[in-house]
Amino acid sequence: MSLKPKVALSQDFLARLAKIPGSVQGKILKWALKFQNDPTSSGINYESINGARDPNLKSVRVDQDWRGIVFKPPAGDVYVLLYVDHHDDAYRWAEGKKLAVNPVTGALQVFAVESVMEPVLAQARSEAATHREIETEAPSASLFGEQSDHELLSLGAPAELLGQLRSIATDVELDALQSLLPVEAYEGLFLVAAGDTVAQVLGARETRVDQKVNTDDFAGAIETPESQARFIVVADEETMTAILNAPLAQWRVFLHPTQRKLSIGDRSGSMRVLGGAGTGKTVLAMHRAKWLAENRASSDSKVFFTTFTRNLAADIEDNLKTLCPPATMQKIEVKNLDAWVHGFLRRHKYEHAIIYNRNAGEAAEAWQRALALQDTSMGLPSTFYEEELERVVLAQGVTTRDEYRMAKRAGRGTILSRSKRDAIWPVFEEYRAQLASRKLKEVDDAYRDAVSLLRNAPVTYCAAVIDETQDFGPQALKLLRAMLPTGENDLFFVGDGHQRIYSRNRAAMSACGINIRGRSRKLYLNYRTTEEIRLQAVAVLEGCEVDDLDDGSDEVKRYKSISHGPAPEHLQFQHLDEALRAIDVIAAASRDGGESLCVIAPTQAMTEAVARHLKECDISTKLLGPEERDQPDSTTVRIATMHRAKGLEFDEVALLIPEAWGKSGDRAQDQRRLQYVAMTRAKRKVTVIRY
């Protein structure tokens, strides 16, 4: 009995399907299911494509107008749905493409043929020369002149394109070819051009370059990790239906080779992964949680997945439910850390309530009574005391005068002698006493109490995955360390110091008992935001020191976006009313173009003003408040604060900010980080509106 042929979907197929009108998607789904059931059926009429460089690419009729482009092997049993489009456009796509097996990595690759690449290279060179006004300048040396053919192939370069790739002399030329190359080839070449060695690039992947490769074995090639970054073998109709019904959710199906390597397998201890906005950190974290739940969780242990805010935790839980089967989800617990601490302490009959706002209710009264003890002769403002409490006393878990005398105060500016610290300490001591009389505790102090309880009442987690690590302070990291014994697969952190918007207290992992030595990695490629948006967003942070979450600094020169688009537009107005009218125009254009738009502003009051104005203009809106969930498939204009927009993404962002925002003052750096986060929510377009 012969085995059923393999049928695979390519990432290009799903990307194109997501852009096709819903009325046509139903036809394509019906056709794809029929194809998946039996690609050798006599009812499937494979047609050759005149002008195609690859004779194995065939056209298959969906209806009178639409055609699918399919890889039909000359021998073997793997068929691949590569693309779908109107008849002429589908044929044009196929004429310029080839599918082949890389002779060194063994990966299945789709790439543009030389005749397509040459004019793209020529245009890039011409535009660069015109820009520099040096058209007669002699060509520069090749970016990849020092690498052997074997090394270029091992990076993922297709064998047929080695000549063109060796002619590349500038980063601009390499960028121009990005969409025409396999993603691992572009990434590898980019990193080598940036200064990495080939060995360093391969070390971050699962790529094997020491094996004998049969370039005619397409069925074997599609099983390699590199191939699985852009192809998925669909074993049954149920899986095919689930994928085709949500073509936008490609993160569930495809993982870049670097992400895949980080998401699977055992680690000897705690691990940290850094990455800028849009590099897929949260996707990686979810796939890691899935692997741990399916391979390392037992009947009496779970994987704990946590992040900073309640909204992000809820979004992650929803996404995990689409990624994981029910049996796997039963082994994953998703909660933001504050909610976990609240539940844990309540179960242990903790008598204190945790305060999250020091400036309201009984906490505010307690703080004012404590401030009455300040030594006015020192001339320190009340804001100094609050920041000293937040960034020194609570962050470091200082509980006595002697500990305060020895506490580190890096970055606090004001130098305090021992006598001055002794004069200041009574304010903090009184504040805690006032809270205790009201049965209240600061969050950081409650974390420390939870650590104490864990010594005698350990929880049963096999591993923890932590998203948005940059927003956790020292006491939070110490709590996470206390939740699991040190050992294999214990803690998996992802984060980005550029996006620290909740905690001003940097937390060095090593100082919190977390050892990541030799287990730290970075994601460089941004899959969400265009390079033009990324560059301007990074420029906003100029002068802001960005840390690596472990007492070091994070450089950005290797971060890169794989897509391009228009540069962010900047609009300036004198009054808010004028700015709101500009948002009308942007909202109407996004609605007409079917693009998702989010208007982002610093405060809740500003978002409410935007919502009122757009509703008066009969524009459908949804104000994303602290408890509001977003619907990613909605074309309604969403409105959110900068904090609420964290973790979301949209086709377009309109950022409304006051003129002085981020330019001066004690909070300028915090404001600029918020602006960075807001701008990087956009996939294609950003408009910054100041008034």
N, C-alpha and C positions, 0 to 999 in steps of 0.2 A: 504494500500500500504506500503510494507516494505521499510525501509530506506536503501540507498546504504551503504555497509560496508566501514569503514574507512581504508585507506591505508596510511602507514607512511614509511618514509625513515629514516634509522639510519645514524649517522655520520660515523660509520665504513664502511657502504656500499659506501658512497660517497668517503671516503678516499681511499678505494680499487679501486673504479672505476677510480679515477684520475690516477692510476698507470698502468691501462690496455691499451694496444695498441689501437690507434684510430680505426683500422679496426674492432676490437672486440666491441668497445664501441657502434658502430651503432647497432649491434645485441642486445646488452644489453638494449639500449634505446627502441628499438622496443618491446622487451619482457616486459620491465617494464611498458610501456604504456598500453600494453594489460592486464597486471596484475592490473594496477591501475583502468582500466575501469571496471573490474569485477573479483575480486580474487576468487569468488565462481564458476566461469565458469567451465564447464565440460572439457574444453580444457586444463585446468591447472592440470597437474598430480602431486599431492603431493606424495613424496616418503619418507618413514620413513628412519632414519639414524641409522644404527646399531652402537651401542656403545655410542650414544648420551645420556648424562645425562638428558637432557630436552626433553621429548617426544613431546613437542609442536614445536620443531624446525624441519622443513621439508626441503627437497631438491626439487627444481623445475628445470627442464631442460631448458637451454637457447639454446644450440645446442649440438652436439655430445660430445664436450669436456667440455664446460662451464656449471657451475651450480650456481643457486642462492640459498641462504639459507634464509628461510622465517619463521617468527613466525606465526603459524596458531593456533588461539585460540581454546580451547576445547569448549568454548561457548562465545557468544558475537560477536562483529562485528568489531574488529580491527586486521588488518593484517600488518606485518612489514617486509620490505625488509632489512635484516640484513647484508648480505655479498654476495660477488660474487667472484668466482675463478675457476681455473681448478678443475675438478671433485674431485680428491683425496685431493687436498689442501682445497677445500671447506668443504669436509666431516671432515677433520682433525680439521679445525677451529670449526665446529659445535659440535664435540665430546667433546670439552673442555669448552663449554660455557653454560650458563643458563640465561634465561630471567625471571625476577620475579618482583613483586611489593614490595617495601620496606614497612614493616609493621608499621613504624612510620611516615615516610615522605610521603608515598603514591606514590613515584616516580617509574616509570618503569626503570629497570636497567638490563644491560647486564654485566655479570662478569664471570671470570674464576672459574671453580669448584675446590674443594679442591685438587683433584688428580693432577691438573695442577700447583697449587700454591706450593704444598709441595716440589717438586724438585727445584723450583726456590728459595724458602727460604733456602733449604739445601745448594744449591750452594753458595748463598750469604754469609751464615754463614761460610762455608768452606773457601771461598776466603778471608773473613775478618780475620779468624783465622790464615790462612797462612801468610797473610800480617803482622799480629801482632806477629807471631811466638809464639802464646799462645793457641795452640789447646786444651790444657787440662784445660784451665780456666773455672771456673764454669759459667753457663749462667747468664747473667745480668737480672735484674728485668724487667718486661714488661714495655714498654713505655706507655701502656694504662691500667695499673693495677688499677688506681684510678677512671676510668670512668665506669659507670654502663652500662649494655647492652643497656638500653634505650638511654643513651647518645651517645654511639657508633652508634646505628641505626639512631639517629637523625642527625648525621654527614654525613650519607649516606652509612655507612657500610652495606653490604648485610647480612641478618640474617644467611645465611648458612656459612659465613666465620668468624663469631665472634671468634671461637676457634683459627683459624690461626692468626687473627689480634692480639689477646691477647698474642700470643707467640712472637710477635715482640719485640726485645730488643734494636735495634739500628736504627738510621736513614738509614744506609746502607740497612738493611733488608726491611724497608718501601719503599725505593726508588726502590728496585728490583721488588716490586709488583706493581709499579705505573701503568704500561700498562695493568695490569690484573684487575684493580679496576675501578669502576665508577669515573669520574673525581672529583665529589664533595666529594667522600669518601676520595680519596687521599689528596685533598687539606685540608679538614677538619682535617684529622689525622695529616698531616704535621704541620698545624698551632697549634694544641694542643701540639704536641711534641716540638714545638718551644716556647711554653709558654702561648699561648692564652687559655682562658677558652672556654668551649663548648658554653656558652651563647654569648660570643663575636663573635664566628664564625657564629652562627645562626643569630645574629643581623645584619650581613652584607649580609644576603640572604633573600629570600622570604619564606624560609622553615617554614612550620607549623608543630608543633609536638604535637598539642593538639586535634587532630581530630581522630575519629574512622576510621580505614582504612579497606576496603574490598580488601584483597589481590588477589581476583579473578576478580576484576573489572579492566581489562586491558585498556578498552576504557576510563575510568575515569582517570586512572593513567597517561596516555600519555598526558593529558592536564595540568599536574603540571609544574611549572617553572623549576624544576630540570630535568624533562623529556624533556622539550623543549630545553635543552642545548645539547641534542644528538639525538632527534627524531623530525621530522616534519610531520604533517599530510598533505597529498597532496590532495587538494579538487578537482582538475580538471586537464585535460590533458595539458593545457597551462602552469600551474605551474610546473607540472612534467617535461615537456620538458625544461623549462627555467633552472631548477635546474640541470638536468642531462647533459645539454649542457655545464655547467660550474662547474664541480664537485670540482675544486680547490678553488673556491670562497666560501668556507664554512662559512666564516665570515658573509655572507649575510643571512644565514639560521639559524645558531646556535649561541646562546649567553650563556656563563657561567652564572649560577644563580646570582652571584654577579654582573656581568656586566648587566644582565637583570634588576635587581632591581634598579641599578643606572640609567639605560637608560629611565625608564618609571616613571610616577607619578609626582606630583607637589612637588616643593621644596619651603620652606618659604623664601628663599633668595639665595644669590650667593653660589656656591658650587665648591670645588676643589677636583680633583681626581689625586693622584700621582701614578706612576708606572714605573718600570724600562723598559728598551728596550724589546719589544716583548710581553708585558703584555696585549696588546689590547686596549690601550688608544684611539687611533684614531678610531678604530672600535666602541668603546663605544660612542665616541663623535658623530659619524655619526648616530648611532641608536638613540641617544638622540635628535639630530636635527630632525630626522624623526618623533619621537613621538611628539615633540613640534609643528612641522609644521602641523601634522594631528590632534592634540588635542587642541592647544592653539593659533595658528595663525588665525587671522580673515581675512575678505576680504580686509582690508586696512592695514594689518601688516604682516611682514615676520620674519623668523628666520634668523639671521645673523651668518654665519659660517666663522671664520677667522683663519688664521695661519700666520707664519712669512714670508715665501718665496712664490714667484709666482708659482714655480713648484709644491710645496706641495699643494697649493690651487687648482691648475689645476687637480692634481691627485685625490684629495678629491672630487672635483666636478664630475669627471668621475665616481668614485666609488659610489657616492650618486645617480647618474643616474641609476646605476644597482640595487641599493637598493630600491629606491623610485619610485612609479608610477609618470607619468608626472604631475598630479594634485598636488601631494605633492611637487615636485621639484619647481613648480611655487611659492611656499611659502617659499623657501629657497634661500638666496643670499650668494654665496661663493666668497670671495675675500681676498687676503692677505691684511694686514692692510695698508701698504704703498699705494697700488693701491686704496683702499677706500678713504684714506686721500687725495690723488691727485685729485680724482674725486669730492669729497665733496668741497674742496677748489676751484677748478676750477668753479664749479657751483655757488659759491659765489663770483666770480670775484676776486679771490685772486691774487695779483699782483706779488707775489714772486715765483720764481722757487725753488724747493727743491733740495738740493745737497745731493748726496749719496756717493760721493768720495771727501774728503777734499784735496786729494793729486793730483788733476788734474784740468786743466783749470783755470777758473777765481777764483775758491775757493782756489786753491793752491797759486795763486798770492795774494789773500786777506790775507791768513794765513802768508805768508812770510812778508808782510808789517806790520802785527800786531807783529810778532816776533821781528821786528826791535826795538820795544819799550821795550824789556826785559832788566831788570837790570842785566848786566853782572857781577856785583860785587857779586851777590848771588851764582854764579857758578852752576846754574841749567841748565841742557841740554834742548834742544828744545823738546825732547821726553817727558820730565816732563810736559811741558806746554800743549802738545797735550793730554796726559792722564788726566791731571787736568781738561782740558776743557771737555773731554768726560765723565769722571767718577764723576765729582763734579758739574761743572757749568751747563752743559746741562742736566745731569741726574736729578738734583734737581731743575731745572728750575730757577737757580740763574740769576737775571737780574741787580742787583745793587751791589755796593761795600759793603754796609751794610749787604746785604744778604750773600755775600761771606765771610764776617767776621764771620758770625754765622754758615756757612755751615758745615755739618758733613763730615769728611774725613777718615772714618774708612777704614783700609786696604791700605791707600796710602803710608804708610811708613814715608816719610819726614814730620816732625813736623813743622808747620808754625805759627809763632807768628802773632799778629795783624798787626804789621808793615810790615812783609814780605808779608802778604796777600795784604796789601795796595799797595805794590810795584809790585806785580804780576798782580793785577786786570786790569791795563790799557791795557795789551795785549789782554785780552778777550773782553774788551769794544771796542777796536779798531777793532778787528776781526769782531764783529757784525756790526760795522759802515761800514767797508769795504764791507761786504756782502750786507748791506742795499743799498749802493750806486750802487750796481750791480743788485739789486732786486733779491737777493738770500736769502735763509733761511736754516739753519740746520734742519735736520729731527725733532729732539726733540722740537725745537722752533716752527716748523710748527704744530706739535701735540698740543702744548699749544694754538696756534692761533685757531686751530679747536675746542678746548674745549670752547674757548670764543664765537665762532660763534654758537655752539650748544645751548648756553643759550637762544638765540633768534630764533633759527631755528632747533628745535628738529627733529630727524629722527623717522620714524615709524617702529620700530622693537618691536616685543613682547618678544624676548629673543635673547641672543647671546651665541654661543658655540665657545670656543677658544681652539685651538690645539697648542701644542708646546709652552705652556705658559712661559717656562723658558727662551725663547729667546726674550721676550718683556721686555723692560726697564720700569722705573717708569712713564715716560711721556706717554708711550703707554697704560699702565694700567689705568692711570688717564683718558685718552681719552675714553677707553672702558667703564669705570664707568660713564662718562658723556653722553655716547650714549643712555643709558637706565635709566629710573627712578628706584630707589631702590624699590624692591618688589619681589613678587613671581616669581620664575623661571627666574630671570633677567640674571644672568651670570653663565655659566657653563664652568669651566676651567679644562683642563687636561695637565699634563706636567711631566717633570723629570729633576731635577737639575743636574743629571749626564750628560745630553746631552746638556748643555748650550754651544753652539758653535758660536753664533752670538753676543750676548750682554754680556759684562763683568760686566755690572751694575746689581747687584742683586736688585730685586724690591720686597719689602714686600707689600703684598696685603693690609694689614691693614693700612699701611702708605699712600696708594693710595686711601683710602676711600672705600675699598672692605672688607666687613665683612663676613668671612666664619666660624665663631665660631660655632661649633657643626655640621658643614656641610662639613667635610673633610674626605675623604676615601682614601684607598690605594688598588691597585691591586698587588698581590704578585707573581702570577704564570706567567712565561714566556712561551708562546706557540710557539715562533719562534726559538730561539737559544738554542742549547744544553747546558746542565749544564757545560760541560767542557769548551765550548767557553765563557759562561757567567762568570765563575769563573776567567778565565784569563783576560777577559775584565775589570772586576771589579778591579782586581789586578793592572791593569795599572793606576787606579785612586788613588792608595794608596798615602796618604799625601794630596790629594785634598779635601778640605772641600766641602761637598755637602749640599745645603740648601733645604728647603721644600717649597720654593716660598713665605713664609710668615714669614721671619725673624727667622726661626728655622732650625734645621738640619734634614737630612733624613738618617735613618739607613738602612742597606741593609741585615741584618741577616735573615730576613724572605723572601727575594726574592729567588725564586727557579725556575729552568727550569724543564719542565715535560718530556723532551726527553734527550737522551744521545747519544754520538758519540765520534769520536776520538778527542783527545786533539789537540789544534792548533799546527801546525808545525812551527818552527822558522829556517830560513835559513840566513846565513851570507856570504856576498861576499865583495870583495875588490873594484870591479868596477861595474858601472851601466850595462855595456854590459853583464857581467856574470849574473846579476840579471834578465835581460831581457830574457836571454836564459832559465833561470829557469821557467819564466812565460810561455815560449813556451810549455814546458813539461806539466805544469798544465793545460793550455788551451786545449791542444790536448787530455788529459785524460778526462777533463770535457765534451768535445764535444763527445768523443767516448761513454761516460757514459750517455749522454743525460741530463747532469746536467747544470743548469744555473750558469754562472760564471761572477763575476764582479771584474775587476782589479781596485783597488782604490789607489790613490796617493794624496799627499798634494796639488800639484799645477797643474794648467792647462798645463804648459809646460811639466811637467812629464807625464801627461796623453797623451799628443800629441806624446811624444817620444815612449810610449808604443804602441799607435795605429799604428804609422809608422812601428815599428818593427814587430808587429803581422801580419800586411798586407804583409810585405815582406816575411813572412813565410806562406802566403796563408791561414791565419786563419781569418774567417769572424768576423768582429768587428763592434761595434757601439759606437762612442764617445758621451757620454751624456754631451753636453755642457749646458750652463745656460738656453737655450731655448729648448733643446731637450727633448722630451717625451720618456719615456720607455715603451716597450711592454712586460709585464710580462710573456707572453707565448713564448717569443723568446729564442732560444738556442744560438743565436749569443753572442759572448763574449762582454759584456759591459765594458766600461772604464769610470771612473768618478773621480772627485775630492772628497775629504772627505765631503765637504759641499754639493755637488750635490747628493751624495749617501744617504743623510738624507731622511728618510721616505720610502726608497726602501728596498727590500729584495731579496736574491738570495740563491740558494742551497750552493754556495761556494763563498768565497771571498779570493782574493790574495791581500795582503796589501803591497805596495811598499813604503818604507820610508827610508830617509837618516839615517845613523848610529847615529847621535846626536839627532835625533828627540825625543822630550819629555824628554830629560835627564837633561838639564840645560838651564839657560837663563830666561829672563823676560816672555817669551811666553810658557815656559815648561808646565804649567798646562793647558793652552788652547790647546796645541798640544796633550796632553794626553787625554783630553776630545774628541778631534777629533778622536784619535785612538780608543777610546771606542766606539764611534758612528760607525766607519768603521767596527770594528770587529763584532758588534752586528747586522750588516746587513745580516750576514750569518746564514743559517738555520742548516747546517750540518758540514761544514768544513771551516777552516781558515788557511791560510799560511801567516805568517809574514816574509817579505823579506827585510832585511837591507843591505845597501851597503855603 
